C-alpha cells in the first residue's frame, strides 16, 4: 500500500510541476484562527458589503488576498503598512516574490477556580495563568510559499477539583464508560505544562485558485461563529497534507470551495482522573493503545454557491479516523465518500474500525440588511442508509443554528450587532444514550475524535448543549459588548446515569455572562473577554438530604479573563 501511495503522490507532483509555468500565480498568506479580532472583523465586513460576497466563510483559514482581492492579506483596509516604505513587508525587485513579517501575537488566560474555555488552540483546561505566543514570517516566490508561524504555550496548571471522589462507585463506573472511549483528560498532569509546535505553519505550491501542501494550521469547517461540529480551533493544529482552494472557483453553475486533507492525530499522554480506581474488584480504567499507534485522519469539505441564488452557500463535510496499524486497503486512506452503507444489523468489521462523522450546512447572507442566518446538521457514523436516515433523522445527530445582524446607528460606520447561536450534540434517542454512542467517542478508536487531549470539533465535548446570545456596539475593528451562554454539559451521561433514579436536579449547567472588548490602537489590536462562570451541580454532584428535596448541589463560581494582543509590523 505504501508503494501505491508513493506512486500516486509522485504522479500528482509531476503534473503540478509541469503546470508551474502555465498557471497564474496565487499569492497571500492565511489568517490564523487563533489571531484575535480578525475573524469576526472580516465576517462583519462581508455583511456590510465591504468584502466579496463570494466567500462562504465555511472553510477556514481564509486567504484574504485571494478571496477578497486585497493587496495585502493582513491589511484589508490598507491602513496598517506601506510596502513601499516598509523594511519588513516588501516585494522582490522582479515582482515575483514577497516577504512579510506576520503579526506578533500574545494571548493570556486566567482561570480563578477550575478549567473553562473553548476555541483557544493549544491552551488547556487550566487553573491559574496560561500564555500563548505566536510570531513568524511569510515568504513566497512564484507559486511556492512558506509560512513559518510556530506557537509556544505555557500553563501554570494548578490543581483544581475534577469529578468528585464522593460520587457513588456506580457513578464512577458509568463515567468511565465515557472516559475510556475518548482522550479528554480533566487535567494535563500535575505540574506546569509547556507546549511547542509548528503552530500555523505551512509549505505550499499555489496554482491559480488551488493550493497543495503540508500544513499544521488549525482548520474550521462550517458556518458557525462559536461552534463547529467537525473542525474548529479548540484543539492544537495537527500536521496534515492538504489540497484546497484559496478562493472560490467560478463555474457556469456557481462557485465552489473545497479542501481534502490527510493528517496525523496524537494522544495527550495523560490518563483520566483517578485511573487506579477499582469498583467491585474491577479496575475502571482500560488503557488505550500505545502512543506509537497514532491515528490517521482523512477529511473532505465542499461548499457551493448557486449562481441563481446570490448570498446562499451550501456545504458538506466528512471525516474518518482510524489507528494507522489497522489500515490495510485504499478505502482506509480515502473513505470520505462513505460508500459502505448498509443495515445496522449487519456487522462490517472493517467499517467498525473507523470513526466517521459527516455534516451538511448552509449560510445565507444579505448585505443590504447586514444579516446572516446559518445552520449545520451532523451525523455520528456514516454507514446508515438514506432510508434509515429519513425514517429517524434524529438518531446520532448534532446541529447548530444561528444568526447575526448589524443594525446601523446614527453615526457613520457605527452598528449595533446582535447574534444568537444554539448547538446540540446531546442525544434524544434513548437507545443511542444507553449504547453510549455519543459524539466524539468511539468503541474501537478509543481516543475519540481528539488531538492532544482536546476535541477537534465542538469544544464543550460529548453530549453537550449550548445556547449563546450576544449584543455589541461595533465600528471597524472596535467592538464593545455583552454575551450570555447557557451550557448543559454531557447530557448523554446525565440521562444514562440518572434516568433510572429519576433525578432531574443533577444536570451539570454553566450560566456564563461575559463582557467583550476589542479595540484598535493604530497597529496594535487588543481583545478582552471577561467571564463569570456560575456552575450548578458541578460534575453532576448533589448530596441528598433526608428532609430537603431541593438541596443545593456542588455549586461553584469562577472568574475567567482572556486578553489577546497582536501587533501588525509596519
N, C-alpha and C positions, 0 to 999 in steps of 0.2 A: 504493500500500500504506500509506503514512503517513496518508492521509486516512481509510482504512478503520480503522486503529488508533485514530486520534483520535476517530472516531465511537463505537468500542467503549468506550474509556475514559470518554468523556463520558456515554454511556448508563449505564455502571456507576456513575459518580459521582452522576448524577441519582437513581438508585434508592436509593443509600446515603443521600443527603441526605434523601430522603423517609422513610427508616426511622429517621432520627435520633431523633425524639421517641418512637417506639413500641417501641424495643428496649431492654432493660435495659443499663445502663452496665457496662462491664468495666474494672476498674482493675488496676493493678500493673505495675511495670517488669520487664524481663527481667534475668536474672543472666548476666553476661558469661562466656563460655567461658575468657577469659584471667584471670579472678579466681581467685587461689589458694584451695585448700581447699574452697570452697563446693560445687563439682560433686560431688566424692566424698562430702562430708558429706551432701548431700541424698540421694544414692543409698543410702548406708548407712541413713539414717533411714527410707527406704521399706522396706528389707529388714527393719528392726526393727519395722515396723508403725506408726511414728510419723507418717508422711505417707501420703497417699491412695495406694492401690494401683491407681488407675485411670489414672495417668500412665505412659506406656510408657518414658520416658527415651530414646526413639529419634528424637525430633525436638527439637533444642535450638537456641537457648537456651530455657530454661524461664521461665515466668511464675508464680512460686510462689504469689502472692496469688490467682491464678485457679485454678491447677492443684491446689493443696493447701488452699485456703480459709483462708489465714492473713491476719491483719490488715495485715501489712507484709511485702512480698516479700523484703526483705533482713534481716528479723528474725524468723526462723522460730519461735524459742522465746521471743520477746518479752522478751529479756533485754538487748538492745543499746541500746534507746532507749525513751523515754516521750513519745509525741506530744503529750500534754497539757502537758508541760513543755519540750519541745524548741523551740529557735528556728530549727532547720534542717529539721525534718520535721514538717509540720503540714497540717491540712485547712483549707479555706476556711470562712468563717462559715456559708455556706448549705449546707455539706456536699456540694457538687457537684464540688469540685476538691481538688487535693492538690499539695503541693510537697515534694520530698525531695532532699537532697544525697546523691549517690551515694558509695560508698566511694572513698577516695583510695588508689591502688594504685601501688606501685613494685616492679618485678621486675628483678633483675640476674642476669647470667650471665657466668661466667668460663670461657674455654676456654684451656687451657695450650698445647696443641700445634697443633690443627687444628680445623676446624669440625665440631661434633657437636651434635645435639639436634633434637627434633621437637615439634609441638603447642605452639609458643611464639609464635603470632600473627605479628606483623611482624618478629620477630627473624630474623636471617640467619645463614648459615654464617660463623662469625667466629672469629678467634683474638684473645684478649685479652678486654677487658670490653665488655659492651653493657648498655644500660639501657632499660627500657620504663616509661613513666609514663602513668597513666590517671586521670582525675577528671571530674566533671561533675555534672549535676542531672537530675532527672525532674520534669516538670510535666504535670498533667492537669486538664482541666475538661470535665465531661460526657463525651462519647465521644472527645474529642480528647486525644492525649497526645504529648508531645515529650520525647525522651530525648537529651540532648546529652552525649556521653561521648567526647571526642576522645582520641587516643593519640599520644604522641611517643616515638620510638625512636632511640637513638644507639648506634653500634657503633664501636669502635676500628679494626676491620677491618685488623688487621695481617697481614702476609704469612705464608702457610703453604703447604707443598708440596701440590700437587694431583697430577693424573695425570702420572707421571714422564716426562720427555723421553727417558729411556733406554729406554723401551719401543720395540720394533721399529716401523718405519714402517707395516707392515701392521696392527699392533695399533692404532696411532693411526687408520688408515683405517677400521677397523671400529668403533672407539669413537665416531668422528664420525658414524657412521650413527645412533647414539642422540642425540648432541648436536644434530644437525640436525633432529630430529623432536620436540624438547621444549626449552622455555626454562628450563633449570635450571643457571644458571652456578655454577661452583665457588666463585667469589669475586665480590663485588659491587664491582668497581672496585679501584683501588689506593690509596685514601685513606679517612679516616674517613667513615662513612655515617650520614646522618640521615634519618629518615622521619617525616613528619607527616601524619596522616589523620583522618578523621571518627571512626575507631575504632568503638565500639559504639553509634553514634547512630542515631536513627530518628524519624520523624514518622508517627503512625498515627491512623486512625479505627477505634475499637473498638466493635463492636456485638454484644453478647452474647458468645458463645464465639468470634466471628470478628473478625479484625483485618485491615485493608487499609492499606498504607502504603509508604513509601520507607525503606530501611534500609541501613546499611553494616556490620551486625553479622556476626561470624563465625557460621557455621552448622555444626551437627553432625547428620548423618543416619546412623542405625544404632545397634545396641545395644552396640558395643564400648566398653570403658573406656579403652583406649590407642590403638585404631586404628579408622578408618572408611574404607571403600573410595571413597566419593563425596564426602563433605563433612566436613571437620574444621577445627580451628583451627591447622593447620600453616602456612598462608599468611595474609597480612593479610586482613581483611574486604574485600568488594567491594560496590560500590553496586548495589542491586537493588530492583525492585518486588516486593512480597510480599503474598500473600493467604494467611493462615494461621489455624489455630485457636490459642487461648491456653489452652484446657483441653479435655479430651475431650468430644465431643458425644455425648450419650446417645440411644440409639435402642432400639426393641424387640428388636433383634438384637445389641446390644452397643454399645460406644463406639468412636468414630472420632477420629483426629487427622490433620492434613494440612497441607501447605504447597505453594503454587505460586509460583515465582519467575521473574523475567526480569531478567538483570543484565548488567553490562559487565565484561569481563576485560581486563587490560592487561599489557604485557610488562615485563620487568625493566629494559630499556635497556642491558644488559651482554652482551658477546659471550662465547662459550665460551673455555676456556683455549687460548692459542697459536693464535688464529684465523687467523694468517698462515702456518701450517704447510702445506708443499707436499710431496706424495708422488707419485712417478712423474710429475712435471711437472703435477700436478693439485692445485689448492687444495682442502683438505679441508673448509673451512667454506663452507656455502651460506647466504648471508644470508636471513633470514626477511623477511616482509612488513614494510613500514614501520610505525613506531609509530602512525601515524594510523589504520591499519587494525585497530582494536580488534576483539575477539571478543564476540559475543552469546551469552549462556548462558541456556538455559531449563531448568527443573527441576521435578519433581513428586515428592512423597513422601507416602505414606499409611500409616497404622497402624490396625490393627483389633484390638480386644479382645473376643473372643466372649463373649456373655453366659453361655453354658453351661460355659465353661472358665475360671474365675477364675485370674488370675495369668499367663495366656498372652497374648502380644502377637505379632501377625503384621504384617509390613510390606513395602512395595515402594517403590523409588525409581528415578528415571530422570533423566538429564541429557543435554543436547545442546548443543554449542557449534560455532560457525562464524564465519568472518570476516564482518563486517557488510556488506562490499561484495559478498559472494556471496549475500545474502538477496534473494529475488525473489518468493516466494509465502507464503501464510499458513502453510503447513506448516513453513516455516523458522522462524516465530515460536513455534509451539506443536507441536513434533514429539515431545513426550514420550510420546505414546500409541503411538508406534512401529508404525504401521500398514503401513509399506512393507517387508514381509517378502518373501523370495524366495531361490532357489538362489544360491549364491556364484558360480557360473559365469556368471551374467547381470550385465552391467555396468549400474549405476544411477548415472550421474554426479551427479545431484542429491543422492542419499544419501551418496555417497562424499565430498562436501564437508563433511559433518557428522562430528564426533567425538562418538559416543554411547556412554554407559555406563549400565548398569542393575544393580540389586541387589534381592534379596529377603532378608528376615531374620526372626528370631524372638527372643523373650526370654520366659523363663518364670521367675517369682519365686514363692517360698514363704516368706511372712512368718513362719510357725510355725517353720520350720527356718532362717530368716535366710539363704536360699540363692537364687542366681540362676544360670541357665545360658542362654547366648545364642549366636547364630551369624549369619553373613552370607555370602551367596553372590552373587558379582557376575559379570557378563558384559561383556567388552570388545567393543562393537559390538552393535547391537540389530536387525540386519537378518536374523538367522538364523531359519529356520522352526522350529516346535516339533518337527518330525520330525528335523531336523538336531541340535537340542539333545538330544533323547532318545537319538539314536544315539551322540553324542560329547559328553557334558556337561562333559568336562574341557578342551575346546577354548576358549581365550581366557578361562578362568575365573580368579577370585581368591576367597579365602574367609577368614573369621575365625571361630574358635571360642573360647569362654572360659567361665569360671565364677568365682564369688566366694561365699565362705561366711563368716559371722560366728558364731564359736563362743563361747558365754557363758563367762565366768570367774567365780570365786567372788565377787569384789567386785561390787557393784551397778553396772550400766551399763558394765561393762568387758567387752571382747570381744577375741578373737584372730581376726584376719581373714586368710584365705588366698585366693589367686587365681591363675589361670593364663589366659594368652591366647596364641593362635597365629594368625598372619596370613601368608598366602602370596599374592604377586602374581607370583612366578616361574612360568613355563610349563613344562608337562611334555610337550607335543606337539611333536615335532621340527620339523614343517612350520611351526608358528607361530614357533618360535625362529629358524629360518632366514629367515623372512619379516620378522623384526624387528617383529612385531606385539605389542609389549609394552604393558602398562598405562601410561596417562598419556602415551603418544607417539602421533603420528598422521602419516601421509604427506602429507596435504593441510593440515590445521591444524597447521603445524609448530612452533607454540609449545607444543603438547601441552596437557594438562589442568592448566594452571598459571595463577597470577595473581601478578604482580610477581616472577616468577622462582622461585616455590615451588609445589609440588604442592598441589592443593586437597584431595586425599584422603589416602592413606596416606603419611606423611611420609618414609619411607625410600626412596620412589620406585620407578621401574620395576624389575620382576623381583626384588624383594627378599622374603626370607622371614625371619620373626622369631618366636621363642618367648620368652615372658616369664613369670616366676614372681614372686610377691610374698607376703610374710608380715609382719604388723604387729600390735602392740597398739593398740587404739583405745578412746577414751572421748569421746563427744561430738565436738567439733571436733578433739580431740587425736589424733595418730597418730604412733607411732614404729615403724619397721620396716626391712625389707631387701627388695631386689628384685634379680633377675638376668635379663639379656637375652642371648640368642644371636641375632646379626644376620648374615644372609648377604646381602651386597649384590649387586644386579643379576645374579642367576644367569642371566638370559637372555643378557646379554653374555658371561658366562663360557663358557657352552656354545656360543654362536655362534663365539667366537674360538678357544677352546682345545680344542674337541671333536676337531678334525682331528689335533692333536698328542697327544691322549690324556693331557693333563697335569692330573691331578686335584689336584695340590698347590697350585694357584694360587688357590683360592677366597678371596675377599676377605671376611673374617669379623671381626666385633667380638664380644668377650665382655665384658659390662659389668655388674659388681656395683655396687649403689647403696645408699646409706643414705638413709632417708626420715625427715623430722621435720616435724610440723605441730603448732602449739600456739596456743591462745587465751590472751591476756593481756587480760582484760576486753574492750574494744572493738578491740583490736589482734590481728590474725591474722598469724602468721608461719609461712612454709613454707620448708623447705630440702630440697634434693636434691643429694647429693654422689656423683659417679660416677667410677670408674676404668675408662677405656676401653682395653682391651687389644686391639690390632688386629693381625691376622695377614695378611700379604701385602697391605699397604696398596695400594689401587688395582690389585690383581691382579699386583703386580710381584714377580718372583722371578728372580734371576740364576743361571743354570745353572752347575754346576761339572763339569768333565770326569770327576772321580773320585768325587764325592759326590752321591748322588741326593737324600737328604733334607736339602738345604741350606736354611737359614732364608731366608725371603723378606724383604721390606721390612716388618719388624715394628715397630710403634710403640706408644707408650703416651701417654695424655694424661689429665689431671685436669680434670673439669668440675664446677663448683659453681654451683647455681642457688638464689637466695634471693628469696622474694616476701614483701612486707609490704603489708597492706591495713588501713586504719583506717576503721571504720564510725562516721560522725559521729553524735554524740548529738543 
